[in-house]
Amino acid sequence: MIDQSDVLKRNNVTVKGNGSQPIVFAHGYGCDQFMWRFVYPAFLDEYKVILFDHVGSGNSDESYYDIQKYNSLQGYADDILEICHALELENVILVGHSVSSMIALLAANKKPSLFSRLVMIGPSPCYINKDEYKGGFSQQDIDELLETLESNYLGWASTMAPVIMGNPEKPELGEELTNSFCRTNPEIAKHFAKVTFLSDNRQDLNELKIPTLIIQCAEDAIAPLTVAEYVNHNITSSTLELIDATGHCPNLSAPEETISAIKNYLEKRTRDGRGQ
């Protein structure tokens, strides 16, 4: 059994803020908690803000990386549950970006009593087109992406990061994401990419009973609007918010819009008396 200090060290957990209501921010693939720097300060006055790095990302303790544990997204979801347990959190608001939207889904499905609300930013339960479902990529697209990543990770990172980020008029954002990808251990990054792009969590959507906000950019090359609409349709209690932003990382490219969407949703649920 991992003790509290080990969990906090493993995931480089940071706790900030003046409030008692916990809000946990989970970063996306190839990123770390630094990617929330434009968003989380807006929540410090009213919330207890928890930031962390997935194992293998940022300043997490890489020695905890176990290829078997992290051979599915559930391994990362279990880490979030352990973080919440170590910090003795209750009534948690869990914000997941990109693949962490599905990681948040799995955590909430495993222990629904722990969470009050989820926020998914750019979620995709399945990136590959299957029958009537349109995930945005063909099987061949994903196979080629993973082959390129395997043979030339740094080249893949420098090519894909600007595509994922979008906003070509702000090249510094694409460069930041490229640098973030390149800081990650390539072997871990390759494995995480495979797990991410080959995952299919469509069936898990129907199990989710936690009120959920889905934030979708108007243009997103990784998770298109049709996918967000699918997620919204298949979660029992969800709200889809389309924000005026482009790219897959509005936490960096459109933080004000992202903050506004989250705050408006949380405040509305509180006013409506449905906070729990």
C-alpha positions as CSV (number, residue, x, y, z in Angstrom):
1,M,0.0,0.0,0.0
2,I,1.4,3.4,-1.0
3,D,1.4,5.9,1.8
4,Q,0.3,9.5,1.6
5,S,3.8,11.0,1.2
6,D,4.7,8.6,-1.6
7,V,1.5,9.4,-3.5
8,L,2.2,13.2,-3.3
9,K,5.8,12.7,-4.3
10,R,4.9,10.2,-7.1
11,N,2.5,12.7,-8.8
12,N,4.3,15.9,-7.8
13,V,1.1,17.1,-6.1
14,T,0.6,20.8,-5.5
15,V,-2.1,22.2,-3.2
16,K,-3.1,25.9,-3.3
17,G,-6.0,28.1,-2.6
18,N,-8.1,29.5,0.2
19,G,-11.3,27.6,-0.2
20,S,-12.5,24.2,1.2
21,Q,-14.2,22.9,-2.0
22,P,-11.5,20.8,-3.8
23,I,-11.0,21.3,-7.6
24,V,-8.5,18.9,-9.2
25,F,-6.9,19.8,-12.6
26,A,-5.7,16.8,-14.7
27,H,-3.5,17.7,-17.6
28,G,-3.4,16.1,-21.1
29,Y,-1.0,14.0,-23.0
30,G,2.6,15.3,-23.3
31,C,1.8,18.1,-20.8
32,D,2.1,18.7,-17.0
33,Q,0.5,20.9,-14.4
34,F,2.3,24.0,-15.7
35,M,-0.2,23.9,-18.6
36,W,-2.9,25.1,-16.1
37,R,-1.0,28.2,-15.0
38,F,-3.4,30.6,-16.8
39,V,-6.5,28.9,-15.5
40,Y,-6.1,27.8,-11.9
41,P,-5.3,31.2,-10.3
42,A,-8.9,32.2,-11.0
43,F,-10.1,29.5,-8.6
44,L,-7.7,30.2,-5.7
45,D,-10.0,32.5,-3.7
46,E,-13.0,30.1,-3.5
47,Y,-11.5,26.6,-3.9
48,K,-8.8,24.3,-2.7
49,V,-6.8,23.8,-6.0
50,I,-5.0,20.5,-6.6
51,L,-2.5,20.2,-9.4
52,F,-0.4,17.2,-10.3
53,D,1.6,15.4,-13.0
54,H,0.7,12.1,-14.4
55,V,3.5,9.5,-13.7
56,G,6.0,9.9,-16.5
57,S,5.1,13.6,-17.1
58,G,6.5,16.8,-15.7
59,N,8.2,16.4,-12.3
60,S,6.5,13.2,-11.3
61,D,8.6,10.4,-10.0
62,E,9.4,8.3,-13.0
63,S,10.5,5.4,-10.9
64,Y,6.8,4.6,-10.3
65,Y,6.2,4.1,-14.0
66,D,4.9,0.5,-14.5
67,I,4.2,-0.5,-18.1
68,Q,1.6,-3.0,-17.0
69,K,-0.3,-0.6,-14.7
70,Y,-0.3,2.2,-17.3
71,N,-1.2,-0.2,-20.2
72,S,-4.7,1.3,-19.8
73,L,-6.1,4.6,-18.8
74,Q,-7.5,3.0,-15.6
75,G,-3.9,3.1,-14.1
76,Y,-3.9,6.9,-14.4
77,A,-7.5,7.0,-13.0
78,D,-6.4,5.0,-10.0
79,D,-3.7,7.5,-9.3
80,I,-6.2,10.3,-9.1
81,L,-8.2,8.3,-6.6
82,E,-5.1,7.7,-4.5
83,I,-4.3,11.5,-4.7
84,C,-7.8,12.3,-3.4
85,H,-7.5,9.7,-0.7
86,A,-4.1,10.9,0.4
87,L,-5.4,14.5,0.7
88,E,-8.7,13.3,2.3
89,L,-10.7,15.1,-0.3
90,E,-14.5,15.0,-0.6
91,N,-17.1,16.5,-3.0
92,V,-14.4,16.8,-5.6
93,I,-14.7,18.8,-8.8
94,L,-12.4,17.0,-11.3
95,V,-11.3,18.9,-14.4
96,G,-9.7,16.8,-17.2
97,H,-8.1,18.1,-20.4
98,S,-8.0,15.9,-23.5
99,V,-7.2,12.2,-22.5
100,S,-7.6,13.2,-18.9
101,S,-11.3,13.7,-19.6
102,M,-11.6,9.9,-20.1
103,I,-9.2,9.3,-17.1
104,A,-11.6,11.5,-15.0
105,L,-14.5,9.5,-16.4
106,L,-12.9,6.2,-15.3
107,A,-12.1,7.6,-11.8
108,A,-15.6,8.8,-11.3
109,N,-17.2,5.6,-12.5
110,K,-15.0,3.6,-10.0
111,K,-15.7,5.8,-7.0
112,P,-18.7,8.1,-7.8
113,S,-19.3,9.1,-4.2
114,L,-16.0,11.0,-4.2
115,F,-17.0,13.5,-7.0
116,S,-19.6,16.2,-7.2
117,R,-18.9,17.4,-10.8
118,L,-16.7,16.7,-13.8
119,V,-15.4,19.1,-16.4
120,M,-14.1,17.6,-19.7
121,I,-12.1,19.8,-22.0
122,G,-11.8,18.5,-25.5
123,P,-12.8,14.9,-24.6
124,S,-12.7,12.0,-27.0
125,P,-13.8,8.5,-25.9
126,C,-12.4,7.0,-29.1
127,Y,-10.2,8.6,-31.7
128,I,-10.8,6.0,-34.4
129,N,-13.9,5.9,-36.7
130,K,-15.8,2.7,-36.0
131,D,-19.0,1.9,-37.9
132,E,-21.4,4.9,-37.5
133,Y,-19.1,6.5,-34.9
134,K,-16.8,9.2,-36.3
135,G,-13.9,9.8,-34.0
136,G,-12.0,11.9,-36.5
137,F,-9.3,9.4,-37.6
138,S,-9.2,6.3,-39.6
139,Q,-7.4,3.2,-38.3
140,Q,-4.8,3.8,-40.9
141,D,-4.3,7.4,-39.7
142,I,-3.7,6.2,-36.1
143,D,-1.4,3.4,-37.2
144,E,0.7,5.8,-39.2
145,L,0.8,8.3,-36.4
146,L,2.0,5.6,-34.0
147,E,4.6,4.3,-36.4
148,T,6.0,7.8,-37.0
149,L,6.0,8.4,-33.2
150,E,7.9,5.1,-32.7
151,S,10.5,5.8,-35.3
152,N,11.1,9.5,-34.7
153,Y,9.5,10.8,-31.6
154,L,11.2,14.2,-31.6
155,G,10.3,14.7,-35.2
156,W,6.7,13.7,-34.5
157,A,6.5,16.0,-31.5
158,S,7.7,19.0,-33.5
159,T,5.2,18.3,-36.3
160,M,2.2,17.3,-34.2
161,A,2.4,19.8,-31.4
162,P,1.5,22.8,-33.5
163,V,-1.4,20.9,-35.1
164,I,-2.7,19.9,-31.7
165,M,-2.4,23.4,-30.4
166,G,-3.8,25.2,-33.5
167,N,-3.7,29.0,-33.3
168,P,-0.9,29.4,-35.9
169,E,-1.0,33.1,-35.3
170,K,0.5,32.3,-31.9
171,P,3.5,30.1,-32.8
172,E,4.8,30.4,-29.3
173,L,2.0,28.2,-28.0
174,G,2.9,25.4,-30.5
175,E,6.5,25.8,-29.5
176,E,5.7,25.5,-25.8
177,L,3.7,22.2,-26.5
178,T,6.6,20.9,-28.6
179,N,9.0,21.6,-25.8
180,S,6.7,19.9,-23.3
181,F,6.5,16.8,-25.5
182,C,10.3,16.8,-25.9
183,R,10.9,17.0,-22.2
184,T,9.0,13.7,-21.7
185,N,10.8,10.4,-21.6
186,P,10.3,9.2,-25.2
187,E,9.7,5.6,-24.2
188,I,6.9,6.6,-21.7
189,A,5.5,9.1,-24.2
190,K,5.3,6.5,-26.9
191,H,3.5,4.1,-24.7
192,F,1.1,6.7,-23.3
193,A,0.3,7.8,-26.9
194,K,-0.5,4.2,-27.9
195,V,-2.7,3.8,-24.9
196,T,-4.4,7.1,-25.5
197,F,-5.1,6.8,-29.3
198,L,-6.1,3.1,-29.1
199,S,-8.5,3.5,-26.1
200,D,-12.2,3.1,-26.6
201,N,-14.2,4.4,-23.6
202,R,-17.6,4.8,-25.4
203,Q,-19.3,2.2,-23.2
204,D,-18.1,3.9,-20.1
205,L,-19.9,7.2,-20.9
206,N,-23.3,5.6,-20.2
207,E,-22.2,4.6,-16.7
208,L,-21.3,8.1,-15.6
209,K,-23.9,9.6,-13.2
210,I,-21.9,12.7,-12.1
211,P,-23.1,16.0,-13.5
212,T,-20.6,16.9,-16.3
213,L,-19.6,20.0,-18.3
214,I,-18.1,19.4,-21.7
215,I,-16.0,22.3,-23.0
216,Q,-15.5,22.2,-26.8
217,C,-13.5,24.6,-29.0
218,A,-15.2,25.7,-32.2
219,E,-12.3,24.2,-34.2
220,D,-10.3,21.2,-32.9
221,A,-8.2,19.0,-35.1
222,I,-7.9,16.3,-32.5
223,A,-11.4,16.1,-31.0
224,P,-14.0,17.5,-33.4
225,L,-17.4,18.9,-32.4
226,T,-19.2,15.7,-33.5
227,V,-17.2,13.8,-30.9
228,A,-18.2,16.3,-28.2
229,E,-21.8,16.0,-29.2
230,Y,-21.5,12.2,-29.0
231,V,-20.1,12.5,-25.5
232,N,-22.8,14.8,-24.5
233,H,-25.5,12.6,-25.9
234,N,-24.2,9.5,-24.0
235,I,-23.7,11.0,-20.6
236,T,-26.9,11.1,-18.5
237,S,-26.4,14.5,-16.9
238,S,-24.1,16.6,-19.1
239,T,-23.9,20.1,-20.6
240,L,-22.1,21.0,-23.8
241,E,-20.4,24.4,-23.9
242,L,-19.0,25.5,-27.2
243,I,-16.4,28.2,-26.6
244,D,-15.1,30.8,-29.1
245,A,-11.6,29.3,-29.4
246,T,-9.6,27.1,-31.8
247,G,-7.2,24.2,-31.2
248,H,-7.1,21.4,-28.6
249,C,-5.6,23.3,-25.7
250,P,-7.9,26.2,-24.7
251,N,-6.3,26.2,-21.2
252,L,-3.4,27.8,-22.9
253,S,-4.9,29.5,-26.0
254,A,-8.2,30.7,-24.5
255,P,-7.9,30.7,-20.7
256,E,-10.4,33.4,-20.1
257,E,-13.1,31.6,-22.1
258,T,-12.2,28.3,-20.3
259,I,-12.4,29.9,-16.9
260,S,-15.7,31.6,-17.7
261,A,-17.2,28.3,-18.9
262,I,-16.2,26.4,-15.8
263,K,-17.2,29.1,-13.4
264,N,-20.6,29.8,-15.0
265,Y,-21.4,26.1,-14.9
266,L,-20.4,25.6,-11.3
267,E,-22.2,28.8,-10.2
268,K,-25.4,27.8,-12.1
269,R,-25.5,24.3,-10.5
270,T,-25.0,25.9,-7.1
271,R,-27.8,28.4,-7.7
272,D,-30.1,25.7,-9.0
273,G,-29.5,23.7,-5.8
274,R,-27.9,20.8,-7.6
275,G,-24.4,21.2,-6.4
276,Q,-24.3,17.6,-5.0
